[in-house]
């Protein structure tokens, strides 16, 4: 009986294809949008996450707290890196952030860049290596050599396709010009916790302190825990040491890579939740469209309903017939919407350059929701049809 | 057998109550061919709706095959219409989107008959009314007379106790009308009870008995010696 009713319903949808398609449109767009948006959200989040975990989830960022601008604040010094290493067993290595912003000058090109004073271990901590040439090595640090390694973007902008190795470049900082010899160019790297690495340049830390900045003040440290498991313990140990050493918890701020990851995740999650919610509204609007069409359909087919009732159709038969029609509208619309959602997610992820991930849960939820909408918005028109008195329906003009 | 006892129908429209049928009583035996005639507004359509279980009376009783159906609920009435009554309408009332075969099968669908048997019964009846070669056509692809034959086949498909025809020849020319009336005669001779509601004296005269309705009352019940 249900099968017969189903066939009757499908036949009636099939007899007015354009209207069927138009009334499904809302559901198609709604389901498609939900799937595409959730997929885009997941894909871009995965990309950000993988960029950050590329840097290693055992990294801990230490910088000066909000009170460091006060006159009473204590500056971070280079020695603190050694002290943290000594007092915190869970910490493997601590690197100071020595950063200076100035102009890189090559003939007529002036380029604003951040110069980082560092040492060889920087590569291991950031899992970031030179593409050509070499990085700052121990000899360069010991001799405070005037050598520089360029980030990939700097190298491209300054030298294009030319080989920059061995070239001399000027760095203007605090109205003084310093000349460095280029010994390497770094590989390309996604954004990390210390910002975009690609437009930074690296010089030996000794050169930085003795020639460039003439000071041993540092803006912060990057600590590497023994392993990702030790990260939380390392955070606690560093916190303990720093609060003793600086005498004030507000003088510093510690964030592990995981905490940063959490923050970013929760931001992107709430973004895709919000967008998904907007898409879900279009699903509901689509449902109202279906209800509208079903109501028109019931009125149009009053005499058909009358004939069916005269021939022995019960209320339930008519109710099922119209309910199945609206379920088919929303169900087929849902299937098409899933297809379109996949396609849109695929295309956009290609353009955006993040992995194409479709969350099967979002597909199931969107599809089930579309079926529920079919029932919810179909029930009223179907009841209306089922309740028609046979006499009135037969005589309807 | 049809037995109608003091059947009344009152239509209430706002303050005004219109008494369409006033305590009508009559009996129709199995195998009769009866015409119910009367001018428009006489109440014959109301009577037809009540006899067809499409509507319920305000008071009185209606026994169809010894069962009182005047107090039945909607679904019970649907079942009675499905099992015991075959309708033939003036406007044919076929399902326009469905094939002729499917139209004749429809009452059997609601009776829960399996597909194979449905098709056999519908085909054999369409054969009987001379439409065996039109099974896959839609109703709008055949003539008015043929459409009415489809409707008659549909009315017969559930072996009803009563065939109820409402102005069955109202939309047909006189030649086709004669053919359809002949078909009713043939069915009647095979034992089917036929009630034709009409305002046409010519059609009524070709039945065995005429029930005259006027202003909601039975004014004359005459036997026709056809």
Contacts between the chains, C-beta under 8 A, distances in Angstrom:
chain1	res1	chain2	res2	distance
A	1	B	109	7.8
A	1	B	112	6.0
A	4	B	109	4.9
A	8	B	109	8.0
A	11	B	97	6.7
A	11	B	98	7.4
A	12	B	97	6.8
A	15	B	97	5.0
A	303	B	93	7.3
A	304	B	95	6.2
A	306	B	93	7.7
A	307	B	93	4.8
A	307	B	94	7.6
A	307	B	95	6.3
A	308	B	95	7.8
A	308	B	106	7.2
A	308	B	110	7.6
A	309	B	54	7.9
A	309	B	78	6.5
A	309	B	81	7.7
A	310	B	52	7.3
A	310	B	54	6.3
A	310	B	81	6.1
A	310	B	87	5.4
A	310	B	93	7.3
A	311	B	81	7.1
A	311	B	82	6.8
A	311	B	87	7.5
A	311	B	106	5.4
A	311	B	107	4.5
A	311	B	110	6.2
A	311	B	154	7.4
A	312	B	78	5.4
A	312	B	79	6.8
A	312	B	81	5.1
A	312	B	82	2.4
A	312	B	83	7.4
A	312	B	107	5.5
A	312	B	110	4.1
A	312	B	111	6.5
A	312	B	158	7.7
A	313	B	78	6.4
A	313	B	110	5.1
A	314	B	74	7.6
A	314	B	75	4.8
A	314	B	78	4.5
A	314	B	79	7.4
A	314	B	110	7.3
A	315	B	74	6.2
A	315	B	75	6.3
A	315	B	78	7.7
A	316	B	75	7.7
A	317	B	110	6.2
A	389	B	55	7.4
A	390	B	54	4.6
A	390	B	55	7.5
A	390	B	81	7.9
A	391	B	49	5.1
A	391	B	54	4.8
A	391	B	55	4.7
A	394	B	54	6.8
A	394	B	89	7.7
A	394	B	93	7.0
